[in-house]
Amino acid sequence: MIYYLISPNYINVVTFVSILFAFALTCFAIYMGKNILPRDGGRAYAINGSKSVG
């Protein structure tokens, strides 16, 4: 089906651009949602956290 829309000569270029677009969109979504994502509380809240201090 995609060969009807895009010439087979440009399929590699379209694939590469699609991967770059997906990567950029993922980075943007992580950047915009970094305040919404859960954060690790660290060793202070872990069970026996004082024993694991290096």
Secondary structure, DSSP 4 states (H G I P E B T S, - for coil): -HHHHS-GGGHHHHHHHHHHHHHHHHHHHHHHTTTTS-----GGGSTTGGGG--
